[in-house]
Amino acid sequence: MKKLILLLIITFHFILVSCTNSQPTSECQINELILDKSDFPSGTVVDDISSPIDEYPSESAGRTAGYGKSLIYHVVGNYSSIRQAKLKYSNEDKYKFESDKYRGPWVTPEEITYESPIADQYHIACGPVQTEYQCRMIARYEEYYVFFFAYVSEDGLNFNHLQEMLKSIDKKMEACLQGNN
């Protein structure tokens, strides 16, 4: 009887360990969560998607684009758990919006009225980065962490462009999450 109980405990332990260390079980293709050419303003030069992204999980993808004088970057990482995605969000919220002599202070301008209705955690703010003006958004959607930045200028993206891209990110994430539930 003791051997049977010990065997059950060991089996249960291995099941728990394999569940907590497993890769994400998302049905979403990570590349489909990245903004595509139609999500950018007309005339945007869009690079190919890169995957995986350094410092992100193996299921991650990102892309850069340029519109006028504006550089744009979008990355999505699918973490092994909501807890891991929350940790990434918390760490990045401190780091991405840190001010020093080269960047910041970070504030949400009144021109940005869009805030994600579906993200579990969401932060957008803008500020100077050396001589340019950059807006950054971080978000967590269940086990997904998203980072997006774009430079806003008279010779590039404006706030309307920016908000339309933020809405597109939400639409992609919502379609993914609804498909998983």
ZIVEN-V985485 format. One record per backbone hydrogen bond with DSSP energy under -0.5 kcal/mol. CO is the residue of the C=O (numbers start at 1). NH is the residue of the N-H. If there is no record, write none. Layout:
BEGIN
co->CO nh->NH
co->CO nh->NH
END
This chain:
BEGIN
co->1 nh->5
co->2 nh->6
co->3 nh->7
co->4 nh->8
co->5 nh->9
co->6 nh->10
co->7 nh->11
co->8 nh->12
co->9 nh->13
co->10 nh->14
co->11 nh->15
co->12 nh->16
co->13 nh->17
co->14 nh->18
co->15 nh->19
co->16 nh->20
co->17 nh->21
co->28 nh->30
co->29 nh->32
co->29 nh->33
co->30 nh->33
co->31 nh->34
co->36 nh->39
co->37 nh->40
co->41 nh->44
co->44 nh->46
co->45 nh->66
co->50 nh->62
co->53 nh->56
co->57 nh->53
co->58 nh->60
co->59 nh->78
co->61 nh->76
co->62 nh->50
co->63 nh->74
co->64 nh->47
co->65 nh->72
co->66 nh->45
co->67 nh->70
co->70 nh->67
co->71 nh->151
co->72 nh->65
co->73 nh->149
co->74 nh->63
co->75 nh->147
co->76 nh->61
co->77 nh->79
co->77 nh->145
co->81 nh->85
co->82 nh->86
co->83 nh->87
co->84 nh->88
co->85 nh->89
co->86 nh->90
co->87 nh->91
co->88 nh->92
co->89 nh->93
co->90 nh->94
co->91 nh->95
co->92 nh->96
co->93 nh->97
co->95 nh->98
co->102 nh->130
co->103 nh->100
co->105 nh->107
co->107 nh->109
co->107 nh->126
co->109 nh->112
co->111 nh->113
co->121 nh->140
co->123 nh->138
co->125 nh->136
co->126 nh->107
co->127 nh->134
co->128 nh->104
co->129 nh->131
co->129 nh->132
co->132 nh->129
co->132 nh->134
co->133 nh->152
co->134 nh->127
co->135 nh->150
co->136 nh->125
co->137 nh->148
co->138 nh->123
co->139 nh->146
co->140 nh->120
co->140 nh->121
co->140 nh->142
co->141 nh->144
co->143 nh->79
co->144 nh->141
co->145 nh->77
co->146 nh->139
co->147 nh->75
co->148 nh->137
co->149 nh->73
co->150 nh->135
co->151 nh->157
co->153 nh->156
co->155 nh->69
co->157 nh->153
co->158 nh->162
co->159 nh->163
co->160 nh->164
co->161 nh->165
co->162 nh->166
co->163 nh->167
co->164 nh->168
co->165 nh->169
co->166 nh->170
co->167 nh->171
co->168 nh->172
co->169 nh->173
co->170 nh->174
co->171 nh->175
co->172 nh->176
co->173 nh->177
co->174 nh->178
co->175 nh->179
co->176 nh->180
co->177 nh->181
END
